[in-house]
Amino acid sequence: MKKLLLYALLLLVGWKLSLKFLNAAPPPPPAEPDEPAAVSHSAPAAPSRAAELPAAPEPLAPPAATPPAWRSESPSQNFRCDGRTHCSQMTSCAEATYFLKNCPNTKMDGDGDGVPCEQQWCG
């Protein structure tokens, strides 16, 4: 009986840790330096990984001068990527917009127009 309880406890702890790491947001990409590095007289540095990355795609259209009404994001609202991906899991248009722009694998923009949850929150 003690072994069974021990196995159950270990299973629960392992499950909680796996959820924590699976739902963690990926680290941000390294920032590009603004100024070129100073000339040094030492051995050349190893090539950076930034040279291996493909170029960012060009935007399809220039950004609008005034954001649409559905983009009423307030800086005081603190959202974070926590694994939610569907409109039914959101509580506002601002939250859905944040998730669509910043979180991976969201399923909230069925028609691909950049407006999330049009039937529930942002329509």
C-alpha positions, 0 to 999 in steps of 0.5 A: 500500500505504501508503494502504491501511494509513493508511485501515485505521488511521484506520478502526480509530481511528474505530471505537474512538472511536465505541464509547467514546462510544456505550457512555458512560453518559448524564450525570446530571440536574441536581440541584434546589436545596434552598433557594430562591435569594436575592432579587436586585435584578438582571434576572430569570433565564432560566427553568430547563429543570427546569420543562419536564420532566414530573413523575416517576411515582409508585411503584406500591408502597411499598418493603419494610422489608427488601430481598429476598435477591436484592438482596444488593448490596455497596458494595465491588463497583464496577459501571458501565454498559458496554453489556452488556444480557443475563443471559448477560453478567452474573457475579452477581445483584448485578451484574445488579441494578445493571445493571437499576436503573442502566443503560439498555436492559437486557433482563434482566427478562422478566416485569417484576417487578423481579428480573433474571436469574431463571433464571441468577442471581437465581432 
